[in-house]
Amino acid sequence: MINPFEDFKQYPYKKKEIPLDRIVEAKERVMDQLLEGYLKLVEEEVKDLVWLVEHSRLVRAYAAALRTVQKADYDVDDIEDVCLELDREGRIPYMISGPAGIYVSALCNNAKEERIRLRLYELKRTFHFLGYRLPEGKTLILEGNAGDFIGAALSGGRLTVEGSSGNWAGAGMMDGELFITENTGRNVGEWMSGGEIHVDGYIGGIGKGIRGGRIYHHGELIHPYDRSAR
């Protein structure tokens, strides 16, 4: 029988090499760049390890974080790796929940991917401000419990917490949707001017100074309260 592949012997076969070492080195360089950006943010914004939640400081910290992450070429996996590195002791000398959450939010908001899922249940520490300024067209899903100020200043995106959140959820949000599948703390929606908050579990209390938007509990509108529905 004639070998049907005989004619192909004259073509040289070149083994394709997978540059795993170069891939790993490139990933490590990206991680070093992102972690260095976080450390610079903390050094600039935190004095004596005290970080105050002030509007001007939030705006400044987020702007600084965004400038840093815009210089890096990263993906969703890198964002999760940053969260893991911030959570574990050793590589990062100090992790502060407020700036860490602002930094991770900047990473999410600037990412190429429109849909991002972070596995918070793998973390021992709590991140505040996750979903900060999440823009329209972005979906962020947090698996596990989240900290305070989740979805603060939400700007049109869709944020889901598959678990419970702390206080001030949706504070200052302007547009978009925030879903919390379990419980949330006090001051929900404080200073919000638009958008919707949906909570399926217990609500510790509604915030003050709410100028717009809607808050739902178990699918029922609780703010603004519709007296005509009684």
N, C-alpha and C positions, 0 to 999 in steps of 0.2 A: 504494500500500500504506500502511495506517495504521501510524504509528510506535507500537509497543507501549509505549515509554518516555515518550511525550508527556506523560502525566499527572504524571510525576515532576518535571517542570521547575519546578513551583511550589514545590518544597521547596528551600530554600537549602542549598547545599553548603558546608560549612565544612572547610577544609583542616586535617587533624590535624598538629599540630606535635610532633616528637619532641624532648624536652628533653635533648639530648645533653650540652649544657654543664652542666646541673644534675646529670646523672648522673655526669659526670666529676668535678665539684667535690665531690659527696658521697663518691665513692670516695677522692678525695685527702684529704678530712677524716678518713675512717676510717683511711687509711694513716698519716697524721700522728699520730693518736691511738694507734695500735698501736705505732708506732716510738718515740713519746715514752714509752710504757709500758716498752718494753725498756730505753731509756736510763736511766730512773729505777731500774729493777731493777739494772742494772749499777753505777750510782753508789752504790746502797745496799749491795750485796753484795760488791763488789770493791774491795779496798784495794791500792793500788800495783800494779794489774793482776795480782794473784795471787789465784786462786780455788781454795780447798781443797775436796775432795770429802768432806764430813762430813755425816752424817745430819741433824743439826740444821740445818745450813745449807741442805741440799737442801729440807727441809720448809719452812723459812722463805722461801726463794726461790720455791718453787712456789706457796705461799700468796699471796705478794705478786703474782706473775704472774697468778694466777687472779683476784684482786680487780680487777686492771686490765682484763683481757680481758672480764670479765663486764659491764663498763660499755659495751662497744663492740658495734655491730651489724655483724657481718662474715660472710663466707661462705668456702667452700673456696678460691676464687680469691684472696681477700685473704690467706689463709695462705701460699699459694705466692708471692704478691707480697712478703710480709714476708721470706720466705726469700731471695728474690732481692735485696732491698734490703740485708739483712744480709750477703749474699755479696759485693756489689760495694762498691768503695771510693768515698767521696765523701759520701753522705748520712749514713752512720753513721760517727762518728769511730773507733770500735773495735768489733770483733766478737770475743767470747770464746766459744769453742765450748760450754762447760758451761752458762752462763746462757742462751745463745741456744737451746740445745736444750731447756732447761727451759721457756723462754718459748713456743717453738713447740709443745711438748707441751701446755701449758696451753691454747693456742689450739685444738688438735685436740680435747682432752678436753671443752672447753666449746662446741664448734661444734654447730650444729643438725643437721648431716649425720651419719649413722651410719657412713658409709663415706667415707674420705678417702684420696686418692692424692697423694703428693708426689714430684716428679721431681728426685731428688737428683743425677742424672747431669748436670744443667745447671749445677750449682754447682761452684765451684773450691775452696771451703772445706768443712771437715768439721764436722758438728754432732754433739755428744755428747748422750746422754740422750733421744734421740727415742723416743717411746712411753712415757715416764715416767708411771707411774700410769694407763695406758690402761684405762678402766673397762669393765665388762661391757656388751655391746651395741654397742661401737665396733669398727670394723675400720680399721686404718691400714696402708697399703701404701707402702713406700719403694722407689722405682725407682732403683737405683744403690747404690753403697757407702755405708755409714754408719759413724759413729765409735764411741767407747767407750760402755759402759753403755747400749746399746740395749735397750729393754724393761725397764729397771730398775724395780723395784716394780710391775711389770705387775699390774693389779688386775681381771682377768677379760676383758679385751679380746683381740682377735686381731691380732697384728702380724706383717707379712711384710716381710722385707728381700730384694728381688730383686737380690742382689749379695752382697758380703762385709761383715762388721762387724768392729769392733775388739775390744778386750779387755772382760771383764766383761759380756758379753751376758747379759741376763736376771738380773742380780744383784739379789737381794732380791725377786724376783717372788713374788707371793702366789697368783695364779690366772690362768688364761687360756692362750693359745698364742702361741709365738714361733717363726716359721719363717725360716730363713736359707738361701737357695738355693745359696750358694757357701761361702766359708771364713769362719771366725771365729777370734778370738785366744785368749788365755789366760783362765783363771778363769771359764769359762762356768758360769752358774748359781750363782755364789758367794752364799751366805746365802739361797738361794731356799727357800721353804716350801711351795710348791704350783705347779700349772700344768705345762705341757709345753714343752720346747724341742726343736725339730727342726732339724738341720743336715745339709745335703746334701753339703757340701764338707769341707775339712780343719778339724779342731778343734785349736787350740793347746794346750788343757789344760782340765781340769775344775776348778771352784773348790772351795774348802774350806768347811766349815761348812754344807753343804747339809742342811736339816732335812726336806725333803719335795719332792714333785714328781718329774718324770721328764725325762730327757734322752735323745734318740734321735739316732743317727748312721746315715745312709742307711736310715732306717726301723727300725733295730735298737736296742732298749733297751740303753743303756750305763750308765745310772745311775738308780736303784740296780741294780747288776749282779745278775742272776738266776742264781745258781750252779746251780740245779736244771735250767736249760736246757741245760747241757753234757752 
